[in-house]
């Protein structure tokens, strides 16, 4: 799920994508780079409470941020509901 931090799937705990942060993630930041991705594709980073604003700002100033969702809500969505493929999550 999280790109910079390495995407743990399955039973592993999801951790924050901020560099060197190993805190449990509470948020999913869905984004896409319009120069590289189709409009419906969503890449994801995860964030702990402490890094949510920082990572959102980083993506937002570039025009990449599309949505910030609580981790539990994101995991409850059907696989295709957020756009992109399951591999993007």
C-alpha positions in Angstrom: 0.0 0.0 0.0 2.6 2.6 0.9 5.2 3.4 -1.7 8.1 5.0 0.1 7.8 2.8 3.2 7.4 -0.5 1.4 3.9 -1.9 1.0 3.0 -4.4 3.7 0.0 -6.6 2.7 -1.8 -9.3 4.6 -1.3 -9.5 8.3 1.6 -7.1 8.6 0.8 -3.7 10.2 0.6 -0.8 7.8 3.2 1.8 8.6 3.6 5.5 7.8 5.2 6.3 4.4 7.2 9.2 5.8 11.0 8.7 5.6 12.3 6.8 8.7 8.9 6.7 10.3 7.7 3.3 11.5 4.6 4.5 13.3 1.3 2.7 12.5 -0.6 4.4 9.7 -4.0 5.9 10.3 -4.5 7.6 7.0 -4.3 6.9 3.2 -3.3 9.6 0.9 -4.5 8.8 -2.6 -2.7 10.6 -5.4 -1.7 10.5 -9.0 0.8 12.3 -11.2 -1.1 13.5 -14.3 2.0 13.4 -16.4 2.5 9.7 -15.7 -0.9 8.2 -14.7 -4.3 8.1 -16.3 -6.9 10.3 -14.4 -8.6 7.4 -12.7 -5.4 5.7 -11.4 -4.6 6.2 -7.7 -1.3 5.6 -6.1 -1.2 5.6 -2.3 0.9 6.7 0.6 0.0 6.0 4.2 0.5 8.4 7.1 0.5 8.4 10.8 -1.3 11.3 12.5 2.0 13.2 12.9 2.9 13.1 9.2 -0.5 13.4 7.6 -0.3 17.1 7.1 3.3 17.1 5.9 2.7 14.3 3.3 -0.6 15.9 2.2 1.2 19.2 1.7 4.0 17.6 -0.2 1.6 16.0 -2.7 -0.8 18.9 -2.7 1.7 21.6 -3.8 2.5 19.4 -6.8 -1.2 19.0 -7.6 -1.0 15.2 -7.0 -3.2 14.8 -3.9 -6.7 13.5 -4.8 -8.1 12.3 -1.5 -7.2 11.7 2.2 -9.2 8.8 3.8 -9.0 7.0 7.2 -7.1 3.7 6.8 -10.1 1.6 8.0 -12.4 3.3 5.5 -10.0 2.7 2.6 -9.6 -0.9 3.5 -13.4 -1.4 3.6 -13.8 -0.1 0.0 -14.2 -2.6 -2.8 -10.9 -3.1 -4.7 -11.9 -1.1 -7.8 -13.7 1.7 -5.9 -10.7 3.9 -5.4 -9.5 3.8 -9.0 -6.5 2.0 -10.3 -5.6 -1.5 -9.6 -5.1 -3.4 -6.4 -1.3 -3.2 -7.1 -1.6 0.6 -6.7 -2.8 0.2 -3.1 
